[in-house]
Amino acid sequence: MKQAITGFNQDIYGDWVAELACGHAQHVRHNPPWQSRPWVVTEAGRQKMLGLELGCVLCDRNE
């Protein structure tokens, strides 16, 4: 189920986590070549992505 990004925080390892409208969270790492999300490493990039919808696996499983 698609859910909008409402904010970001960092986990204990410094990786960025998107806070979703449903209350769940999802890591949004920039770790090329597996995950290419260069926007996550800057404040301006993260701000531009507020409202972007990501698939929430936990919502898909009704958790």
N, C-alpha and C positions, 0 to 999 in steps of 0.2 A: 504494500500500500504506500502510495506517495505521501510524504509529509514535508512540510516547509521547514527550512532551517530558520530557527529563531535566535540563535546565538552560538557562541563557541567558547570552549574552555580547554585547558590542557590537562592531560592525565599526569600521573606521577613521573612518567618518562619524558615528558615534554611534547608528546604527540598531540596534535589537535583533534578535538572531538566536537562534532556538530550537535547542538541541542535541537531537537525536533519538536514541532508543534504538539505532537502526541505525548510528549513527556519522556520519550526514549532518547537515546544518544547513539551516535555512529561515528567511528573514527574516520577522519578524512586526511590520511597521510599523503605526503608527497614523497614517494620512494621509487623513482624511476629505475628500471623500465616497467616495473609491475604496476605502479600507481602513479599516474602523471597528474598531479594537482598543484602546479606551481603557485596558484592563487592563494593557497593556504598558508604560505610562509610570510605573507605581509598582512598588516592590519587592513590596508586598503583593499586587498584582494578578498579577504574574508568578509568585509563589509559589503562588497559588491555581490556576494553570494547569499546574503540574507534574503529569505523568501524562496530561494531555489528549492525545488522538491527533490528529495532523495527517497529511494525505496526503503521502507522500514520492515526488516525481516520479522521483528517482534510483533508488529501489528498484523503482518501476514499470518502469523501463528496464533493470533488472538491472545497475546500475552500482555 
